[in-house]
Amino acid sequence: MPIKVSVYIATSLDGFIARKDGAIDWLPTGDEGGEDFGYAEFTSTVDHLVMGRNTYETALTFGVWPYSGKKVTVLSSKNIEAPAELKDKVDLLNQAPHELIKTLEQKGTKHIYLDGGNTIQRFLRAGLVDEMTITNIPILIGEGLPLFGSLQSDIKLQLIESRSFKNGFVQSKYKLA
């Protein structure tokens, strides 16, 4: 069975995942009355995370590694090293999306959580994303790093479900057609 590749991400209402400098200070702090917006349920189905270097470097600033119990692959064209406490938990690779999928299939990976704007864009262009869960946060930040970039052709999506939350978040889950 082929690997399933899923995106689970939040954007500002104007479609940005971070400010131009990478800051995510506009995201809620997690004090949302105990609501995790389906994140725990989603991550319980995932056995591997794949993210870009910028997302990885942001995660390193959280104090506590947020992906404990999951294998993580960080894609980077730059030579970077994992801190000592993460050396056995994080693989740092420079592979194209199709190459990485082959590598992870050989390791028995079943479901990838894909994170990071450039990484998501590369996997979308390669036709390797199966599902996307996008939570729109009711804030306009005006400019920043977009979730989606240029495409060679349209990518059709099929809405699986959409739900709204009391705090104004709207979450939509799509299957790529």
Backbone hydrogen bonds, N-H to C=O, Kabsch-Sander energy under -0.5 kcal/mol:
donor,donor_aa,acceptor,acceptor_aa,energy
4,K,110,K,-2.7
6,S,4,K,-0.5
6,S,112,I,-3.0
7,V,131,E,-2.2
8,Y,114,L,-0.7
9,I,133,T,-2.6
11,T,135,T,-2.5
12,S,16,F,-2.7
13,L,137,I,-0.9
13,L,139,I,-2.2
14,D,139,I,-0.7
15,G,12,S,-2.4
17,I,145,L,-3.1
18,A,145,L,-0.8
19,R,23,A,-2.9
22,G,19,R,-2.4
27,L,24,I,-1.8
32,E,30,G,-1.5
35,E,32,E,-1.2
39,Y,36,D,-1.7
42,F,38,G,-2.5
43,T,39,Y,-3.1
44,S,40,A,-1.5
45,T,42,F,-1.8
46,V,43,T,-1.0
47,D,111,H,-2.0
48,H,111,H,-1.4
49,L,71,K,-2.8
50,V,113,Y,-2.6
51,M,73,T,-2.5
52,G,115,D,-0.9
53,R,75,L,-1.2
56,Y,52,G,-2.3
57,E,53,R,-2.9
58,T,54,N,-1.9
59,A,55,T,-2.5
60,L,56,Y,-1.9
61,T,57,E,-0.5
61,T,58,T,-1.4
62,F,59,A,-1.5
63,G,60,L,-0.6
64,V,62,F,-1.2
68,S,65,W,-0.8
70,K,67,Y,-1.9
71,K,47,D,-0.9
72,V,89,K,-1.8
73,T,49,L,-2.9
74,V,91,D,-3.3
75,L,51,M,-3.0
75,L,73,T,-0.5
76,S,74,V,-0.5
76,S,93,L,-2.6
80,I,78,K,-0.8
86,L,83,P,-2.2
87,K,83,P,-0.8
87,K,84,A,-0.9
89,K,86,L,-2.0
90,V,86,L,-1.8
91,D,72,V,-2.8
93,L,74,V,-2.8
93,L,91,D,-0.6
100,L,96,A,-2.6
101,I,97,P,-2.4
102,K,98,H,-1.9
103,T,99,E,-2.3
104,L,100,L,-2.9
105,E,101,I,-2.5
106,Q,102,K,-2.0
107,K,103,T,-0.9
108,G,105,E,-1.6
109,T,104,L,-2.5
112,I,4,K,-3.3
113,Y,48,H,-2.6
114,L,6,S,-3.4
114,L,112,I,-0.7
115,D,50,V,-2.7
120,I,116,G,-3.1
121,Q,117,G,-2.5
122,R,118,N,-2.4
123,F,119,T,-2.3
124,L,120,I,-2.5
125,R,121,Q,-2.5
126,A,122,R,-1.5
127,G,124,L,-1.6
128,L,123,F,-2.8
130,D,5,V,-2.7
131,E,5,V,-1.7
132,M,174,Y,-2.3
133,T,7,V,-2.9
134,I,132,M,-0.6
134,I,172,S,-2.8
135,T,9,I,-2.7
135,T,133,T,-0.5
136,N,134,I,-0.6
136,N,170,V,-3.3
137,I,11,T,-3.1
137,I,135,T,-0.6
139,I,137,I,-2.8
141,I,139,I,-0.5
143,E,141,I,-1.4
145,L,18,A,-2.7
147,L,15,G,-2.0
156,K,154,D,-0.5
158,Q,175,K,-3.0
160,I,173,K,-3.3
161,E,173,K,-1.4
163,R,171,Q,-2.7
165,F,169,F,-2.4
168,G,165,F,-2.2
170,V,136,N,-1.7
171,Q,163,R,-3.1
172,S,134,I,-2.5
173,K,161,E,-3.1
174,Y,132,M,-3.1
175,K,158,Q,-2.9
176,L,130,D,-2.4
177,A,156,K,-2.4
177,A,175,K,-0.5
